[in-house]
């Protein structure tokens, strides 16, 4: 144990990213605190920044909100595409996979 926090909880492996037995965040707060998300710097080309700004203004949203939505949509779409591809490969190659499993 590496000591205790102000609230009395043991600090475990803080050097290795563990706090209270679970992964720590860069901006960790005590229970009841308000800082729970991780900040990130995103470097954009001038063209992408202009497109992001125009979209945010057009939709009356913040650039941060538009970027978060775009990332969420992209990652969920990629995950769905990956699952569909794996399912199609599994279906197309079912006989081969069965032979390999019993070999």
C-alpha positions as CSV (number, residue, x, y, z in Angstrom):
1,X,0.0,0.0,0.0
2,X,1.3,3.5,-0.9
3,X,-0.6,5.4,1.7
4,X,-4.1,6.8,2.1
5,X,-6.0,9.6,0.5
6,X,-7.6,12.5,2.4
7,X,-10.8,10.4,2.6
8,X,-8.9,7.5,4.2
9,X,-9.0,5.1,1.2
10,X,-5.8,3.1,0.5
11,X,-3.8,4.1,-2.6
12,X,-2.7,1.0,-4.4
13,X,-0.1,1.0,-7.2
14,X,-0.6,4.7,-8.1
15,X,2.7,4.7,-10.0
16,X,1.3,2.0,-12.3
17,X,-2.0,3.7,-13.0
18,X,-4.0,1.9,-10.3
19,X,-5.9,3.7,-7.6
20,X,-8.4,2.1,-5.2
21,X,-7.7,-1.2,-7.1
22,X,-8.9,0.1,-10.5
23,X,-7.3,2.1,-13.3
24,X,-6.9,5.8,-12.5
25,X,-7.8,8.6,-14.8
26,X,-5.5,11.5,-15.6
27,X,-7.8,13.9,-13.9
28,X,-9.0,11.9,-11.0
29,X,-11.2,13.4,-8.4
30,X,-12.2,12.3,-5.0
31,X,-15.7,10.8,-4.6
32,X,-18.2,13.5,-5.2
33,X,-15.8,15.6,-7.3
34,X,-16.6,17.0,-10.7
35,X,-13.5,16.1,-12.7
36,X,-14.0,12.6,-14.2
37,X,-13.2,12.9,-17.9
38,X,-9.9,13.0,-19.6
39,X,-8.9,16.1,-21.6
40,X,-7.5,15.7,-25.1
41,X,-5.8,17.9,-27.7
42,X,-6.9,17.3,-31.2
43,X,-4.8,18.8,-34.0
44,X,-6.8,19.5,-37.1
45,X,-5.8,20.9,-40.5
46,X,-7.2,24.3,-41.3
47,X,-9.7,22.8,-43.7
48,X,-11.0,20.3,-41.1
49,X,-11.2,23.1,-38.4
50,X,-13.1,25.3,-40.8
51,X,-15.5,22.5,-41.6
52,X,-16.0,21.7,-37.9
53,X,-16.6,25.3,-37.1
54,X,-19.1,25.8,-39.9
55,X,-21.0,22.6,-38.9
56,X,-21.1,23.7,-35.3
57,X,-22.4,27.1,-36.2
58,X,-25.0,25.7,-38.6
59,X,-26.2,23.2,-36.0
60,X,-26.0,25.7,-33.1
61,X,-23.7,23.4,-31.2
62,X,-20.2,23.6,-29.8
63,X,-17.3,22.4,-31.9
64,X,-16.5,19.9,-29.1
65,X,-20.0,18.5,-29.2
66,X,-19.9,18.1,-33.0
67,X,-16.4,16.4,-32.7
68,X,-17.6,14.0,-29.9
69,X,-20.7,13.0,-32.0
70,X,-18.6,12.4,-35.1
71,X,-16.1,10.2,-33.2
72,X,-19.0,8.2,-31.5
73,X,-20.7,7.7,-34.9
74,X,-17.4,6.7,-36.6
75,X,-16.4,4.2,-33.9
76,X,-19.8,2.6,-33.7
77,X,-20.1,2.3,-37.5
78,X,-16.6,0.7,-37.6
79,X,-17.5,-1.8,-34.9
80,X,-20.7,-2.7,-36.8
81,X,-18.8,-3.1,-40.1
82,X,-16.3,-5.3,-38.3
83,X,-19.0,-7.5,-36.9
84,X,-20.7,-7.8,-40.2
85,X,-17.5,-8.7,-41.9
86,X,-16.6,-11.4,-39.3
87,X,-20.1,-12.9,-39.6
88,X,-19.9,-13.0,-43.4
89,X,-16.4,-14.6,-43.3
90,X,-17.6,-17.2,-40.7
91,X,-20.7,-18.0,-42.9
92,X,-18.7,-18.2,-46.1
93,X,-15.9,-20.3,-44.6
94,X,-18.0,-22.5,-42.2
95,X,-17.0,-25.8,-43.8
96,X,-13.3,-24.9,-43.7
97,X,-13.6,-23.7,-40.1
98,X,-15.3,-26.9,-39.1
99,X,-12.5,-29.0,-40.8
100,X,-9.9,-26.9,-39.0
101,X,-11.6,-27.3,-35.7
102,X,-11.7,-31.1,-36.0
103,X,-8.2,-31.5,-37.4
